[in-house]
Amino acid sequence: MNIAGGVALLLWGIRMVRTGVTRAFGAALRRTLATSTRSRLRAFGLGLGVTVILQSSTATALIISSFAGRGLILASAALAVMLGADLGTTLVAQVLSFNLSLLSPILILIGVAAFMSTDSGRPRHLGRVAIGLGLMLLALKLVVASSAPLRESDLLGALVAPLASEPILAVAIAALLTWLAHSSLAVVLLIMSLATGGLIPVPLALALVVGANMGGALPAMFMTMAGGPLARRVPLGNLIMRVAGGIAVLPFLGLIAPLLAELDGGAARQVVNFHTGLNLALAVVFLPLVSFVDALCLKLLPAKVDKEDPAMPRYLDQGALDTPTVALAGAARETLRMGDLVERMLADTIEVFRHNDEKLAHEIEDKDDEVDRLHESIKLYLTKVSNEGLDDKESRQYVEVLTFTTNLEHIGDIIDKNLMELATKKIRRQLSFSAAGWKEIVSIHEKVVQNMQLAFNVFLTRDVKLARQLLRGKVTLRDAEWSAAESHFDRLRARRPETVETSGLHLDLIRDLKRINSHLTSVAYPILEEVGELRTSRLRQVTTEIPEGPAALNDLPEG
């Protein structure tokens, strides 16, 4: 039980370090991973550095897999990052293999002081890191101390003997344990502690390290199972490289153990040196072969385009990127298809309020996820188009497409996070609008739907006449909103029960519909500005001259 408690404390310490680093530097680490992977060596070094900081190759794998799944990084570069991450884990184990137990209370004391000195901010997160490091050192000391009585145990000898003669079984057990613990670092440190305490011989410890190294790739594999093929290829490639390395080295463990003993006689140092050497060899062998591993993963996990999935882009042709005009036309078509999804959400919204349809509300929320995914695909595609060098006309079209698709995504968010929240409140409280209030809501909703359809036509044709009509529609909607508000306040003064109960709901609903309309009408501004039909300001210019001198105050116009 003491050993189990020590292992649990070790896992908790690693988690605290990872959480503290992620909260303190997470955004910077993600930006660095996304933008600094142009060469394999640089990607390798980046993976090594980030994993040393995070103390978790699994965390690095999940971050880099999400980037690969969204097309932000090439799969071959992501695999190079993972080779660096695997080596980074071993360097952390190297540091912790030294007897640093005296630092444990110091780190915990400093960490608690920093954590409690502030309610938020980077010092609090760094305090969490210090506490985690202190707990890890304390846990290793507990494991070694608790294992001392087991050295004389006949039962332990009976359990270890079969593993020593069956290295494949030892590898499988260590891999399973690593998958359960979700941390190869924790398992390697446990193996090191058991070897230091004399509970297991060094050759068996090396076989267990091979298993832990293989098992370290499993958590990311299982945690990305729900993702697309692009995101799953990186963990799969990492697993292939680790398994290949483990299979290659396993027959030679009997020869490697004496060499490690000559290098350093301590059991702990032999274990961590083997762990580092194994992953360094994997990096040397596979870094030039990451493209081959990527091709193998592509065969094992081919891209599957589900044409029935609305979130999958249909018009973003990667082959058209070198022809910006064609690529921008495809992006515009995809944006209109995204607009169809948003229009369906808006049309269904009024039905949710009309029939208190909670199931339809959930469907609208799911559809917003599709809109978000499609928006991200269009945005990333446009980013690639902008790298091709655009002329003035193409640059203007690029900005218009990007702006409109962003506005559509905002509209989807308003429907999902605002209107559906209002609908849920109405359903759960069993509220009903007054007949007059509901008529006003339906009227404004119809105007917004009509303006949405008009906005699509303006975006597609860039017709100046339609753009003017769209802006006039904005004024019409504003007048309708004012009229509805005045009528609503009249009903409030009359103390009508339905109006009093739903007042906040009524006003918020109309306000959100107006916000949606504002996003739609923005598509008309660049078109009208281009032909000189927009004023620089809505303020009326003051033409009255103010007379000079103190006596001239009497000459000012009234009002």
Secondary structure, DSSP 8 states (H G I E B T S, - for coil): -HHHHHHHHHHHHHHHHHHHHHHHHHHHHHHHHHHS-SSHHHHHHHHHHHHHHHT-HHHHHHHHHHHHHTTSS-HHHHHHHHHHHHHHHHHHHHHHTS--TTHHHHHHHHHHHHHHH-SSSHHHHHHHHHHHHHHHHHHHHHHHHHHGGGGG-HHHHHHHHHHHH-HHHHHHHHHHHHHHHT-HHHHHHHHHHHHHTTSS-HHHHHHHHHHHHHHTTHHHHHHTTTS-HHHHHHHHHHHHHHHHHHHHHGGGHHHHHHHHHHH---HHHHHHHHHHHHHHHHHHHHGGGHHHHHHHHHHHS-----TT-TTS-SS--GGGTTSHHHHHHHHHHHHHHHHHHHHHHHHHHHHHHHHT-HHHHHHHHHHHHHHHHHHHHHHHHHHHHHTT---HHHHHHHHHHHHHHHHHHHHHHIIIIIIHHHHHHHHHHT----HHHHHHHHHHHHHHHHHHHHHHHHHHH--HHHHHHHHHHHHHHHHHHHHHHHHHHHHHHTT-HHHHHTHHHHHHHHHHHHHHHHHHHGGGHHHHHHTT-S-S-SS---------SGGGGGGS---
